[in-house]
Amino acid sequence: MEIVPGPLLKSINSPDDLKKISRTQLHQVCDELRQYIIDVVSVHGGHFAASLGVVELSVALHYIYNTPYDQLVWDVGHQAYGHKILTGRRDNFITNRKYKGLSGFPKRSESEYDTFGVGHSSTSISAALGMAMAAKYKGENRKSVAVIGDGSMTAGMAFEALNHAGVADSDVLIILNDNCMSIDPNVGALKEYLTDISTSHTYNKVRDEIWNVLGKLPAGKNFSREMASKMELSLKGMISKSSNLFESLKIRYFGPIDGHNITKLVDTLQDLKNIPGPKLLHIVTVKGKGYSLAEKDQTKWHAPGLFDKVTGEIYKKKFDTPQPPKYQDVFGHTMIELAEQNDKIMGVTPAMPSGSSLKFMMEKMPHRAFDVGICEQHAVTLSAGLATQGLKVFCNIYSSFMQRAFDQVVHDVAIQKLPVVFCLDRAGVVGDDGPTHHGCYDIAYFRCIPNMIISAPMNESELRNLMFTAQLPSVKNPFVIRYPRGEGVMPEWKTKMEEIQIGKGRKLKDGDDVAILSFGHPGNFATAAIRELRTEGINPAHYDMRFVKPIDEEMLHEVFSKYNKIVTVEDGTVVGGFGSAVLEFMSKNNYSAEVKMLGIPDRIVEHGTLKELYRECEYDAKAIADTVRVLLKDKVKISSVIAG
């Protein structure tokens, strides 16, 4: 199916082309851009509602600013599809998030218009401020703009950047895109604060006066000290009391304005371009704007997959047999089961109630499960505080986002030996979200912290057993349970929960010549590889280690005493991960064996489907089988001769 852009959009291959279009035609550009995003995403997938909400802003920014010389930084990047289409990537946009295709996020190596690589929230203000400070130092008349959502503004890093921006005396514009959403509805006092600003009758009464003042500014930045002083007094006199948060940080506040009024946006940005120093423009938008179903259910349409753009039907795969659930859903439903039995259990997530499936507990037990906003550090230390009072807290954070709270894990949890349970969703490669979201490093960076228990289930039943074990009163240490994105392997997953002895693995299969040691879900790849190898007369042993810390030394003594060829398999970095732990044991105990470590290689892995990335990283079933064949090449040759 060929997707054809509208006539105006078809003529835009760069922001220079956009600038040739008259202001009266910008409405049509926005309509065509919005329709093109709908057309492509409905057929090829990707993030959806966020980009629809900033179509007008994307057009206005590239129309007014001299990009890429002027630096535009998008926070997170879910909303940057319009930006990509306007900056020379329209015809390649169908490859978005596909293997070897365009990234789903701004990426410096992809385009000079992508000034900063993003994927995690709340980095834009810091990055744009750094660019503005560099421009000032180098004497360049280069503008820097950060676009940040109200969800991302809840993170501590955003406030750190605001605090510095107010005194850095650099020419940076912060655009606060206020739609009351991140992936799920925003929470917290900041949301209420911004709502107060945008609905204030006092403020709206004087808003037009403010823009009249701005409209009288002379062109350029060389206006007199007296005029600047008058403007400052006018603004401070007319800004409502509720806007003092930004003003108190010495950041000039403008808005709120309608983020879907392209004419107003263009005029406003033109005015603000001529005002020096740090400033914040508050725009109000609707996530999913222009597609009614997305406007009504913004969480569902954040990244809906493929759908019929006319009827809104989201296509689901149809199967003849029951399919295994997602690991995240097993976590969510098991949390309720455990909480019903143990009144000390609490749940915490930083802005991922849907993604982690903690939403099930939040709906049923709202007083015991909490979304704290995009605040990973706070989520960890909040959990630690709850744990000091004898509560058993399950803190659910995506593996890649947990990287942002490393110090809190060390300082607030591990040193104090508090029994917080960290459930790391999206561990391992995560598919088309790419390198910013791959959960590659948690095994390595948690393994070096004292007092930690680090585990990974091979299937849904094991996940339930680990969760059951982690909440037992006898467990006094921080307890990590990591599991991958997507489906498990057990359609009948709701098994009876049983305690697992901490630090004990399990032998799944005895064998000859070679042992495969797996950690977590990749054990299923090992099982498939062994089935294939057995048809060739090769019979590996298989050990599901379950824990990387404490690692099962008794089992490793058995393995190294019996086998001199060993394969380790994990969905984490091979540098400092599970395989490294096995090698450390071998060295410590003076064993000698040929060990091949399979896992995520020591390089940045790009985006693609899970199947494509498992193959590329060489720890899928085929790679495991091939590794065993190479280790046993002499035996394979003998078998071939006998068979011949």
BELHU-V64575 format. One line per field, one symbol per residue. ss: DSSP state (A for helix, B for strand, O for the rest). psi: psi as a letter, one per 40 degrees, with the letter a starting at -180 (. if undefined). A space follows every 50 residues. Layout:
ss=???
psi=???
This chain:
ss=OOOOOOAAAAOOOOAAAAAOOOAAAAAAAAAAAAAAAAAAAAAAOOOOAA AAAOAAAAAAAAAAOOOOOOBBBBOOOOOOAAAAAAAAAOOOAAAOOOOO OOOOOOOOOOOOOOOOOOOOOOOAAAAAAAAAAAAAAAOOOOOBBBBBBO OAAAOAAAAAAAAAAAAAOOOBBBBBBBOOBOOOBOOOAAAAAAAAAAAO AAAAAAAAAAAAAAAOOOOOOOOOAAAAAAAAAAAAAAOOAAAAAAAAOO OBBBBBBBOOOAAAAAAAAAAAAOOOOOBBBBBBOOOOOOOAAAAAOOOO OOOOOOBOOOOOOBOOOOOOOOOOOBAAAAAAAAAAAAAAAOOOBBBBBO OOAAAAOOAAAAAAOOOOBBBOOOOAAAAAAAAAAAAAOOOBBBBBBBAA AAAAAAAAAAAAAAOOOOOOBBBBBOOBOOOOOOOOOOBOOAAAAAAOOO OOBBBBOOOAAAAAAAAAAAOOOOOOOOBBBBOOOOBOOOOOOOOOOOOO OOOOOBBBBOOOOOBBBBOAAAAAAAAAAAAAAAOOOOOOBBBBOOBBBO BOAAAAAAAAAAOOBBBBBBBBBOOOOAAAAAAAAAAAOOOOOBBBBBBB OOOOOOOOOAAAAAAAAOOOAAAAAAAAAAAOAAAAAAAAAAAO
psi=hhhhiiddddeheiddddeeiideeddddddddddddddddddeiaicdd ddefddddddddddigiedhhhhhhdedeedddddefeeddedeeheihe aiieiihdedieegehhidiieeddddddddddddddefifhihhhhhid ddeeidddddddddddeefighhhhhhheeibdiiiiidddddddddeeh dddddeddddddddeehiiaegiiddddddddddddddhideeeddddef hhhiaiiheegddddddddddddehiihihhhihihhehehdddddgddd edgeaiihdddehhhihhieiiiiiidddddddddddddddheehihhig ffdddeeeddddddgdeehhheaggddddddddddddeeeihhhhhhidd dddefddddddedddefhfhhhhgifiaiebedadeehgdeddddddehi eihhihidadddddddddddeideheiihhhhiiiaibehdgegihhihh hhehahhdhiaidihhhihadeddddddddddddeeehgiihhhddhehh igddddddddddhehhhihifiieheadddddddddddefihihhhhhah igihhaiaidddddddeffadddddddddddfddddddddddd.
